[in-house]
Amino acid sequence: MADAAWVVPPAAYAASRPAAHAVAPPASAYVAMRDGVRIAVDVYLPEGAGQVPAILILTPYYRRFALAPDARAGTEAAPGAAKFRDFFVPRGYALVVVDVRGTGASFGTRDSFRSPRERDDHGEVAEWITRQSWSNGAVGATGISYVGAAADFLASTGHPAVRAVAPLFAVWDTWANHYYPGGLLMNRLAENYDELMVGLDHDRRDVLAGTAYFGNPAFAGPMPVDGDNGADLRAAVAGHLANFRMVDFIREFPCRDDALPYDPGFTGTSFSPCRYAAGTRPDVAVLSVSGWMDGAGFTNGAIGRFLSLPNPRRHLLIGPWDHGARANVSPWRADATPDFPLLAEVLRFFDHYLAGRDTGLQHERPVHWFTMGEEAWHAADTWPPAAGTFTLPIAAGEYQGDFSLGTGANTRYGRLAAFDVRDYYPDWHGRDARMHCSTSAPLAHDVTATGHPVLTLRFASSEPDAAIHVYLEDVAPDGTTSYVTEGMLRALHRAEAPAPALEQVVGPSRGFTRAAARPLVPGEAATLRVALLPTSWRFAAGHRIRLAIACADTDNFGQVPHGRPPHLTILSDGSALEIPTIP
């Protein structure tokens, strides 16, 4: 079903680019940064290819594992880089994989999440690449999640060798896309990420044993660089004990402009790619990729990057995927394993902008997305592509907030914490029984929602703050209820403000600043608007569309306000959900 949306379908392009080179065994070394910190680097080269472009992978999740003596033959030592190595290197690219500062075999410490020091390192590694005998002087970068954001940071250094980056499933505004969506702290994510990084950075294999991707008993800590008998590695890991702790760090920024108490220049914007995007040269090509079930805002990150950068060479791809495209999330899927050749599309992008091949990419429309329920791909010149609106009025009524409500374990947030989720929201039926619901009449015809639904809510609260969680649902004639998407907003942050040029969003924009924070006046009517996370979903004729409102998701978010569940009086006058639609 993908072929109709592309001039050159990704599978066809992959078939035109068979593997032509063997992959040489990795060579590793330390590269010294300006401050003397040594960074561990692996290089994979295509045998017999001469000077080639390089694709850079900058990871905090080990560039490569050492393997235990009893490891099964064929155990993959580089699970984070292997698919990129096996796909790109045989097709004529060097792959350079880096343990970022304070991780793996690299020295130094992580003093924050995506620190400015780490960003500076990326540009120095790019410079090192250009001085290697195998380099043709062109550098690109890609990767998933943290690694994708590192590609953004690399581009923002402005290094002239960087020609193209493909951030995959990566944030743009880390505060709003990742840890504080709608101004609400994802406390479970902070806790889970902290545990994961303690396991990796401190080489605590007992901690990693409980994770889906790093718990292989064959893994024996980070791989030393060539020539190291283990002394350098032990010294590096000992230094990592001083790394920041996410559970402590992220709570320093309840408002986006809050600063570290010991560093007034470091705020909730300082670990976001958008903060530094002005340094990205306008000739750098950018491919933003995400999925409809990609965390709490990674899809917003891909869209925000596409809308914000002035670069003319911009492309946006959104599929029926979770974080990292490990699963096809469409309820109509034939199999949980995605069948879209994502790396083929990334290859075509790099071939065009790094290798100078005639790929036909210039004839493609820059935006591609998948509609669930229709099970088809579409293309457009802009985002959002919506051509119409479906309006769902919100029913008036009284609603007592319930802090025991949650969304369960198999949610869009699970992959972010390295949980191996395959079936998302499988038990949604009945979850809205203790929420305030508004439901449409049976649809007379199919309605294809594509983009960000926006809720305008008029209400009064018994408390000066509230967490507003809203869920869009598809109700079949037999009562079967499917989760479609959701939105969230802390009422304290309901004030809107124009978006800066490099921080564009779809729907209401707000700065989440301390000065703009406004407590509710108990009993007094207030209005808030919240954009739900984007989706593309076909509601079939005969189905009903439902919006459910709650005041908590205890499985993922912190409690607001503390100890006092708000009572909401929801007003119908002025309250409605606007759903963008396409024919």
C-alpha positions in Angstrom: 0.0 0.0 0.0 3.0 2.3 0.2 3.7 2.4 -3.5 1.0 4.9 -4.4 2.4 7.6 -2.0 5.9 7.6 -3.5 7.4 8.3 -6.9 10.1 5.7 -6.1 8.8 3.3 -3.4 11.3 2.6 -0.6 11.3 -1.1 -1.3 12.1 -0.5 -5.0 14.9 1.9 -4.1 16.4 -0.7 -1.8 16.3 -3.3 -4.6 18.3 -0.9 -6.8 21.0 -0.6 -4.1 22.2 -4.1 -3.3 25.1 -4.6 -0.9 28.4 -4.2 -2.7 31.0 -4.3 0.0 32.1 -6.5 2.9 32.2 -4.9 6.3 35.7 -4.7 7.7 36.1 -5.5 11.5 35.7 -2.5 13.6 38.7 -0.4 14.6 38.5 1.5 17.8 40.4 4.3 19.4 40.2 7.2 21.8 39.8 10.7 20.4 40.8 13.6 22.6 38.5 16.5 23.0 39.7 20.1 23.5 39.4 19.8 27.2 41.5 16.6 27.2 38.6 14.2 27.8 39.0 11.0 25.7 36.0 9.8 23.7 35.8 6.1 22.6 35.1 5.6 18.9 34.4 2.6 16.7 34.9 2.8 12.9 33.3 0.3 10.4 34.5 0.6 6.8 33.3 -0.9 3.5 36.1 -3.0 2.2 37.6 -1.8 -1.1 35.5 1.4 -1.3 38.2 4.0 -1.0 37.2 7.4 0.4 33.6 7.4 1.5 31.0 9.5 3.4 30.6 8.8 7.1 27.4 8.3 9.1 27.8 9.1 12.7 26.1 7.4 15.6 26.5 9.2 19.0 25.1 7.0 21.8 25.0 6.8 25.6 23.9 3.1 25.3 27.4 1.6 24.6 28.9 1.7 21.1 29.7 -2.0 21.7 29.5 -4.5 24.4 32.3 -6.8 25.6 31.1 -10.4 25.4 31.3 -13.0 28.2 33.7 -16.0 27.5 30.7 -18.3 27.4 28.7 -16.1 25.0 27.0 -18.0 22.2 28.7 -17.8 18.8 27.2 -15.0 16.7 26.0 -12.9 19.7 25.7 -9.3 18.4 28.1 -7.1 20.4 26.7 -3.8 19.0 22.9 -4.2 19.2 22.3 -0.4 19.0 24.5 0.1 15.9 24.2 -3.3 14.1 21.3 -2.6 11.8 22.9 0.7 10.7 26.2 -1.1 10.2 24.8 -4.0 8.3 22.7 -1.8 6.0 24.8 1.3 5.3 28.4 0.0 5.3 27.9 -2.6 2.6 26.4 0.2 0.5 29.5 2.4 0.6 29.3 4.3 3.9 31.7 4.4 6.9 29.9 4.1 10.2 31.4 5.8 13.2 29.9 4.9 16.5 30.7 6.9 19.6 30.3 6.5 23.3 29.3 10.0 24.3 31.1 11.7 27.1 30.6 10.0 30.5 29.3 6.7 29.0 30.6 3.4 27.8 34.4 3.4 27.5 34.6 7.2 27.2 36.0 9.4 29.9 34.4 12.4 31.5 31.1 12.8 33.3 27.5 13.6 32.2 26.7 16.7 34.1 23.2 17.0 32.7 20.8 15.3 30.2 22.3 16.1 26.7 24.8 18.6 28.1 26.3 21.5 26.1 29.7 19.9 26.6 28.5 16.8 25.0 27.1 18.8 22.0 30.5 20.5 21.5 32.1 17.0 21.4 30.0 16.1 18.4 31.5 18.8 16.3 35.0 17.8 17.3 34.3 14.1 16.4 33.1 15.4 13.0 36.3 17.3 12.5 38.3 14.1 13.4 36.4 12.2 10.8 37.4 14.6 8.1 41.1 14.1 8.8 40.9 10.3 8.4 42.3 8.8 5.2 39.1 6.9 4.4 36.9 10.1 4.6 35.7 12.0 1.6 34.8 14.9 3.8 31.1 14.4 4.0 29.4 13.6 7.3 25.8 12.6 8.2 24.2 11.4 11.4 21.2 9.3 12.4 19.9 7.3 15.3 16.9 6.6 17.4 15.7 8.6 20.4 18.6 10.1 22.3 20.9 9.2 19.4 18.5 11.0 17.0 18.6 14.2 19.1 22.4 13.9 19.0 22.2 14.1 15.2 20.3 17.4 15.7 23.0 18.6 18.1 25.7 17.7 15.6 24.0 19.7 12.9 23.6 22.7 15.2 27.4 22.9 15.7 27.5 24.3 12.2 30.5 22.1 11.2 30.9 22.4 7.4 31.3 18.7 6.9 27.8 17.9 8.1 25.6 17.7 5.1 22.5 15.6 6.2 21.0 14.3 9.4 18.1 11.9 10.0 16.8 12.1 13.6 14.6 9.1 14.1 12.0 9.1 16.9 13.7 12.1 18.5 12.5 15.1 20.4 12.8 18.7 19.3 11.8 20.4 22.6 13.0 17.9 25.2 11.1 19.6 28.1 7.7 19.6 26.3 8.1 16.6 24.1 9.7 14.2 26.6 9.6 14.8 30.3 7.0 17.5 30.9 4.3 17.1 28.1 1.6 19.6 28.9 3.7 20.7 31.8 3.1 17.4 33.7 6.1 15.5 34.9 6.4 11.9 33.6 7.8 10.7 36.9 7.7 7.0 35.9 9.9 7.7 32.9 12.4 9.7 34.9 12.6 6.8 37.4 13.0 4.1 34.8 15.5 6.1 32.7 17.6 6.7 35.9 17.7 3.0 36.7 18.7 2.2 33.1 21.5 4.7 33.1 22.8 3.6 36.5 23.0 0.1 35.0 24.9 1.2 32.0 27.1 4.1 33.3 28.1 2.2 36.5 28.4 -1.1 34.7 25.8 -2.6 37.0 24.8 -5.8 35.1 22.5 -6.8 37.9 20.4 -3.7 37.2 20.5 -4.3 33.4 19.3 -7.9 33.8 15.7 -6.6 34.1 15.7 -4.6 30.9 14.5 -5.9 27.5 17.4 -4.7 25.4 20.5 -4.8 27.7 19.8 -7.7 29.9 21.5 -10.4 27.8 23.8 -12.4 30.1 26.3 -12.6 27.3 27.0 -8.8 27.6 30.0 -8.1 29.9 30.1 -4.4 30.1 31.4 -1.8 27.7 34.0 -2.8 25.1 37.5 -1.4 25.7 39.1 0.4 22.8 41.8 -1.4 20.9 45.0 -1.7 22.9 43.4 -1.1 26.3 44.1 -4.0 28.7 41.2 -2.9 30.8 42.9 -0.2 32.8 41.5 2.7 30.8 38.0 1.2 30.8 38.0 0.8 34.6 39.2 4.4 35.0 36.5 5.7 32.7 33.7 3.8 34.4 34.9 4.9 37.8 34.5 8.5 36.6 30.9 7.8 35.5 29.9 7.3 39.2 29.7 11.1 39.3 27.2 11.3 36.5 23.9 13.2 37.0 20.9 11.4 38.3 17.8 11.9 36.2 15.3 11.7 39.1 17.0 14.6 40.8 17.9 16.5 37.7 14.6 16.7 36.0 12.7 17.9 39.0 14.8 21.1 38.9 12.6 22.3 36.0 8.9 22.4 36.9 8.6 25.4 34.6 10.4 25.4 31.2 12.5 28.5 32.1 13.5 27.3 35.6 17.3 27.2 36.0 19.6 25.1 37.9 20.1 26.8 41.3 23.9 26.7 40.8 23.9 27.7 37.1 21.3 30.4 36.1 22.2 29.9 32.4 21.1 26.3 32.4 17.3 26.1 32.1 14.7 23.6 30.9 15.5 24.6 27.3 19.3 23.8 27.6 18.9 20.1 26.8 16.7 20.7 23.7 17.8 20.5 20.1 15.6 23.5 19.3 17.6 25.7 21.6 20.6 25.4 19.3 18.9 25.0 16.0 20.0 28.5 14.7 23.4 27.0 14.3 22.2 24.5 11.8 23.2 25.6 8.3 20.3 26.1 5.9 21.9 23.8 3.4 21.9 20.8 5.8 19.2 18.2 4.7 16.9 16.9 7.5 14.8 13.8 7.6 12.4 13.7 10.6 10.9 10.3 11.4 8.4 9.3 14.0 5.3 7.1 14.7 1.8 7.6 15.9 2.5 5.8 19.2 5.9 7.4 19.8 5.9 8.4 23.4 4.3 11.5 24.8 5.6 13.9 22.2 8.3 12.5 19.9 5.9 12.8 17.0 5.5 16.4 18.0 9.2 16.6 17.9 9.4 15.3 14.4 6.7 17.7 13.3 8.2 20.6 15.2 11.6 20.1 13.6 10.0 20.0 10.1 7.9 23.1 10.7 10.7 25.1 12.5 13.8 24.7 10.5 14.1 27.1 7.5 16.1 24.5 5.6 14.5 23.8 2.2 15.8 20.2 2.2 13.3 18.9 4.8 11.4 15.7 4.9 8.8 14.2 7.3 7.8 10.6 7.7 5.3 9.3 10.2 4.3 5.6 10.3 2.1 3.2 12.3 5.0 2.7 14.8 5.9 2.9 18.4 9.2 4.4 19.7 12.0 3.1 17.4 9.5 1.4 15.0 9.9 -1.9 16.9 6.2 -2.6 16.5 3.4 -1.9 14.0 0.8 -0.3 16.3 -2.2 -0.3 14.0 -5.1 -2.4 15.4 -5.6 -3.6 11.8 -2.1 -4.8 11.3 -1.4 -8.3 9.9 1.6 -8.6 12.1 3.3 -6.7 15.0 6.5 -6.6 13.0 6.7 -3.4 10.8 6.9 -4.2 7.1 7.9 -0.8 6.0 11.6 -0.7 4.8 12.6 2.3 7.0 16.3 2.0 6.5 15.8 2.0 2.7 14.2 5.4 3.0 17.0 6.7 5.2 19.5 5.3 2.7 17.8 7.1 -0.2 18.0 10.3 1.9 21.8 9.9 2.6 22.5 8.7 -1.0 20.9 11.9 -2.3 22.4 14.4 0.1 25.7 12.8 1.2 26.7 10.6 -1.8 25.3 12.8 -4.6 23.4 9.9 -6.2 20.5 10.5 -8.5 17.8 9.0 -6.3 14.7 10.9 -7.6 14.1 12.3 -4.1 13.7 15.7 -5.6 10.5 14.5 -7.2 8.9 13.2 -3.9 6.5 15.3 -1.9 8.3 16.1 1.4 5.6 14.7 3.8 4.6 11.0 4.1 2.3 9.5 6.7 0.3 6.3 7.3 -3.4 6.3 8.1 -4.5 3.5 10.5 -7.8 1.8 9.6 -7.4 2.7 6.0 -3.9 1.0 6.2 -2.5 3.2 3.5 0.3 5.8 3.0 -0.3 9.3 1.9 1.9 12.2 0.8 1.6 16.0 0.9 3.6 19.2 0.5 2.8 20.6 4.0 1.8 19.6 7.5 -0.9 19.5 8.6 -2.7 18.3 5.5 -6.2 18.5 7.0 -9.0 19.7 4.7 -11.9 19.7 7.1 -13.1 19.5 10.7 -15.3 17.2 12.8 -16.7 18.9 15.9 -17.5 16.9 19.0 -19.5 18.9 21.6 -18.4 18.4 25.2 -21.2 17.4 27.5 -21.8 19.5 30.6 -21.6 17.8 34.0 -19.9 17.4 37.3 -16.7 15.3 37.5 -14.9 14.2 40.6 -11.2 13.7 39.9 -9.9 10.2 40.8 -6.2 9.9 41.6 -6.3 6.1 41.3 -6.9 6.2 37.5 -4.2 5.1 35.2 -3.6 3.9 31.7 -2.0 0.6 32.6 1.3 -1.0 31.6 1.2 -1.5 27.9 1.1 2.2 26.9 2.8 4.5 24.4 5.3 5.3 27.2 6.6 1.8 27.7 9.2 1.7 24.9 10.8 4.9 26.3 11.7 2.9 29.4 13.1 0.0 27.5 10.1 -2.2 28.0 9.3 -4.7 25.2 5.7 -3.7 24.5 4.0 -5.3 21.5 0.3 -4.7 22.1 -0.7 -1.2 23.1 -3.7 -0.4 25.2 -5.1 -3.9 24.8 -7.4 -3.5 27.8 -8.9 0.0 27.0 -12.5 -1.2 27.2 -14.1 0.1 30.4 -11.2 2.4 31.4 -13.4 5.4 30.7 -16.1 4.3 33.2 -14.8 6.7 35.8 -14.1 9.6 33.4 -16.3 12.3 32.0 -17.3 11.2 28.6 -18.8 12.9 25.5 -19.8 10.6 22.7 -21.0 11.3 19.1 -23.9 9.8 17.4 -23.0 6.8 15.1 -21.2 8.2 12.1 -23.1 8.4 8.8 -19.8 8.0 6.9 -16.1 7.4 7.4 -14.2 10.1 9.2 -10.4 10.2 8.8 -8.8 12.2 11.6 -5.3 13.4 10.6 -3.3 15.8 12.7 -3.8 17.3 16.2 -7.3 17.3 17.6 -7.7 20.4 19.8 -9.9 20.4 22.9 -11.4 23.7 24.1 -12.6 23.1 27.7 -14.7 25.5 29.8 -14.8 24.4 33.4 -14.6 25.4 37.0 -12.4 23.6 39.6 -12.6 23.1 43.3 -8.8 23.4 43.5 -6.2 26.0 42.3 -4.6 23.5 39.9 -5.5 20.3 38.0 -4.1 17.8 35.6 -6.3 17.5 32.6 -5.9 14.2 30.7 -8.1 13.6 27.7 -8.5 10.4 25.6 -9.9 10.1 22.1 -11.6 6.8 21.5 -13.2 4.8 18.7 -16.4 3.0 19.8 -17.6 0.2 17.5 -21.2 -0.7 17.2 -20.7 -3.7 19.4 -19.2 -1.5 22.2 -15.6 -2.4 21.6 -13.6 0.7 22.5 -10.2 1.5 21.0 -7.7 4.0 22.3 -6.8 6.5 19.5 -4.7 9.2 21.1 -4.6 11.4 24.1 -3.6 14.9 25.4 -2.6 16.4 28.7 -2.2 19.8 30.2 -1.5 21.2 33.7 -4.1 23.9 34.2 -1.5 26.1 35.8 0.1 26.3 32.3 -3.1 27.1 30.3 -1.9 30.6 29.2 -1.0 30.7 25.5 1.9 32.5 23.9 3.3 32.8 20.4 5.8 30.1 19.5 9.4 31.2 18.8 10.5 30.7 15.2 12.5 27.6 15.9 9.9 26.0 18.2 6.8 25.8 16.0 3.9 23.6 17.1 0.5 22.7 15.7 -2.3 23.9 17.9 -2.1 26.1 21.0 1.4 27.3 21.8 2.6 28.1 25.3 5.9 29.0 26.9 5.4 27.1 30.1 7.2 29.9 31.9 7.0 30.6 35.6 5.8 34.2 34.9 2.9 32.9 32.8 1.8 30.2 35.3 -1.7 31.1 36.6 -3.4 29.2 39.4 -7.1 28.5 38.9 -9.6 30.5 41.1 -11.7 27.8 42.8 -15.2 27.9 41.6 -14.5 30.4 38.9 -14.9 29.4 35.2 -11.7 29.1 33.2 -10.9 28.1 29.6 -8.0 26.0 28.4 -7.1 24.6 25.0 -5.0 21.5 24.6 -3.8 19.8 21.5 -4.0 16.0 21.6 -1.0 14.0 20.4 -1.3 13.7 16.6 -2.7 10.7 14.8 -4.1 9.6 11.5 -7.0 7.2 12.1 -10.1 6.3 10.1 -13.3 6.1 12.1 -15.6 3.8 10.2 -19.2 4.6 9.4 -21.5 3.3 12.2 -18.8 3.9 14.8 -18.9 6.7 17.4 -16.2 9.1 18.5 -15.7 9.6 22.2 -13.7 12.0 24.3 -13.0 11.0 27.9 -11.6 13.4 30.5 -9.8 12.5 33.7 -7.6 14.2 36.2 -4.8 11.6 36.6 -2.7 9.0 34.9 -1.1 7.6 38.0 0.8 4.9 36.0 2.9 7.5 34.2 2.5 11.1 35.6 2.9 12.8 38.9 -0.1 13.9 41.0 -1.5 17.4 40.6 -2.4 18.9 43.0 -1.0 17.1 45.9 -3.5 15.1 48.0 -6.6 17.0 46.7 -8.4 15.5 43.8 -10.2 18.4 42.0 -13.9 18.4 41.4 -14.6 19.8 37.9 -17.7 21.5 36.8 -17.6 21.1 33.0 -19.5 23.7 31.0 -20.9 22.9 27.6 -21.0 26.5 26.4 -17.7 26.9 24.5 -16.4 23.4 25.1 -15.7 21.2 22.0 -13.2 18.9 20.4 -12.1 20.0 16.9 -10.8 17.0 14.9 -8.9 17.8 11.7 -10.0 15.5 8.9 -9.0 14.6 5.3 -11.2 13.2 2.6 
